[in-house]
């Protein structure tokens, strides 16, 4: 049995009592800002759905973390427009404030988005009632018929406007069926 000096004994006791700090290993599959899709101001609603899905999958739920992830993906010209929020974020709801501001700046109203989508939609030789059904399948159920009616009427042949003018209060389905019948003759 070796004898140790009092200093050596203290060192041995200190070494035995030392507990190394726990260092967490990086989580495999953890989301980094580079994993977010590129900023898409043309369809901001879809972009936020993708971003939020990625953050949920990566278990990113902290308000500041979500805020920072989104800011890191913004192009410089967009960041400049919201510089005040970036420099002095609100105390609470940082992410929601940022999201709402971006949607306000770049988000198109639902009506404009639907009209742009439906602009590419043409009736062609299709029956008007089938065309209406196809238009309805392209948009959310909550899109009002007044929006669809405008696009539908733009596609109806000009000579049928007189027929439709007889019944301006008719609902869209009734108008489509009426045009179907007239076109059959």
C-alpha positions in Angstrom: 0.0 0.0 0.0 1.5 3.2 -1.2 1.4 6.2 1.0 0.5 9.5 -0.6 1.3 13.0 0.5 -1.6 15.1 1.6 -1.6 17.0 -1.7 -1.6 13.7 -3.8 -4.4 12.4 -1.6 -6.5 15.5 -2.4 -5.8 15.1 -6.1 -6.9 11.4 -6.0 -10.1 12.3 -4.2 -10.8 15.1 -6.6 -10.3 12.8 -9.6 -12.6 10.2 -8.2 -15.3 12.8 -7.5 -15.0 14.4 -10.9 -18.1 13.8 -13.1 -17.5 14.9 -16.7 -20.2 17.1 -18.1 -22.9 15.5 -20.2 -22.6 16.5 -23.8 -25.6 15.8 -26.0 -24.9 14.2 -29.3 -26.5 16.0 -32.2 -29.9 14.5 -33.1 -29.8 12.6 -36.4 -32.2 14.3 -38.8 -32.3 17.5 -36.8 -33.5 20.4 -38.9 -31.2 23.2 -39.7 -32.3 26.3 -41.5 -30.7 24.9 -44.7 -33.3 22.0 -44.5 -36.1 24.5 -44.9 -37.5 25.0 -48.5 -36.3 28.1 -50.3 -38.5 31.1 -49.6 -41.5 31.2 -52.0 -43.3 34.5 -52.0 -45.5 33.3 -54.9 -47.2 30.7 -52.7 -46.4 31.8 -49.2 -49.2 29.8 -47.6 -47.8 26.6 -49.0 -44.3 27.6 -48.0 -45.3 28.1 -44.4 -47.1 24.7 -44.4 -43.9 23.1 -45.5 -41.8 25.0 -43.0 -44.2 24.1 -40.2 -44.3 20.4 -41.1 -40.5 20.3 -41.1 -40.3 22.0 -37.7 -42.9 19.6 -36.3 -41.0 16.6 -37.6 -37.8 18.0 -36.1 -39.6 18.8 -32.8 -38.8 22.5 -33.1 -41.5 24.2 -31.0 -39.9 27.1 -29.3 -41.1 30.5 -30.5 -37.6 31.9 -30.8 -36.3 28.8 -32.6 -39.1 29.0 -35.2 -38.6 32.7 -35.6 -34.8 32.2 -36.2 -35.3 29.4 -38.6 -37.6 31.4 -40.8 -35.5 34.5 -40.7 -32.4 32.5 -41.7 -34.2 31.5 -45.0 -35.4 35.0 -46.0 -33.7 36.6 -49.0 -32.0 40.0 -48.1 -34.6 42.0 -50.0 -37.4 40.4 -48.0 -35.5 40.7 -44.7 -35.1 44.4 -45.4 -38.9 44.8 -45.5 -39.3 43.4 -42.0 -36.0 44.6 -40.5 -37.9 46.3 -37.6 -39.3 42.9 -36.5 -35.9 41.2 -36.9 -34.1 43.9 -34.9 -36.7 44.2 -32.2 -38.9 41.2 -32.1 -42.0 41.3 -29.9 -41.7 39.7 -26.5 -44.3 37.1 -27.2 -45.5 35.4 -30.4 -42.4 36.2 -32.4 -43.0 33.5 -35.0 -46.7 34.3 -35.5 -45.9 38.1 -35.8 -43.3 37.3 -38.4 -45.5 34.9 -40.3 -48.5 37.3 -40.3 -46.3 40.2 -41.5 -44.9 38.1 -44.3 -48.4 37.0 -45.3 -49.6 40.6 -45.2 -46.7 41.7 -47.5 -46.7 38.8 -49.9 -49.8 36.7 -49.4 -52.4 37.0 -52.0 -56.0 37.1 -51.0 -57.8 33.8 -51.5 -59.9 35.3 -54.3 -56.8 36.5 -56.2 -55.1 33.1 -55.8 -58.2 31.3 -57.0 -58.6 33.6 -59.9 -55.0 33.0 -61.0 -55.4 29.3 -60.6 -58.6 29.3 -62.6 -57.3 31.6 -65.3 -55.5 28.6 -66.7 -58.7 26.6 -66.8 -60.5 26.6 -70.1 -63.9 25.2 -71.0 -63.1 24.2 -74.5 -65.5 21.6 -75.9 -66.5 20.5 -72.4 -70.1 20.7 -71.2 -70.4 23.8 -69.0 -71.7 21.7 -66.0 -68.6 19.5 -66.3 -66.3 22.5 -66.6 -67.9 23.9 -63.4 -67.3 20.6 -61.6 -63.7 20.6 -62.7 -63.3 24.2 -61.4 -64.8 23.3 -58.1 -62.4 20.3 -57.8 -59.4 22.7 -58.2 -60.3 25.0 -55.3 -61.1 24.7 -51.6 -64.7 24.0 -50.6 -64.9 27.4 -48.9 -64.4 29.4 -52.1 -67.6 31.3 -52.6 -69.6 30.7 -55.8 -69.4 34.4 -56.6 -65.7 33.9 -57.4 -66.3 30.8 -59.4 -69.2 32.5 -61.2 -67.0 35.3 -62.5 -64.5 32.9 -63.9 -67.2 30.6 -65.3 -69.0 33.5 -67.0 -65.7 34.5 -68.6 -65.6 31.1 -70.3 -69.1 31.0 -71.5 -69.5 31.8 -75.3 -70.6 35.4 -75.9 -73.9 34.4 -77.6 -75.0 32.8 -74.3 -74.8 35.9 -72.2 -78.3 37.0 -73.3 -79.7 33.6 -72.1 -77.9 34.0 -68.8 -79.0 37.6 -68.4 -82.6 36.4 -68.2 -81.9 34.9 -64.8 -79.1 36.9 -63.1 -80.0 35.6 -59.6 -79.7 31.9 -60.4 -77.1 30.0 -58.6 -74.0 28.8 -60.4 -75.1 25.2 -60.8 -78.4 26.2 -62.3 -76.6 28.5 -64.8 -74.3 25.8 -65.8 -77.2 23.4 -66.4 -79.1 26.1 -68.4 -76.0 26.7 -70.6 -75.8 22.9 -71.1 -79.3 22.7 -72.4 -79.0 25.7 -74.7 -75.8 24.4 -76.1 -77.4 21.0 -76.9 -79.7 22.7 -79.4 
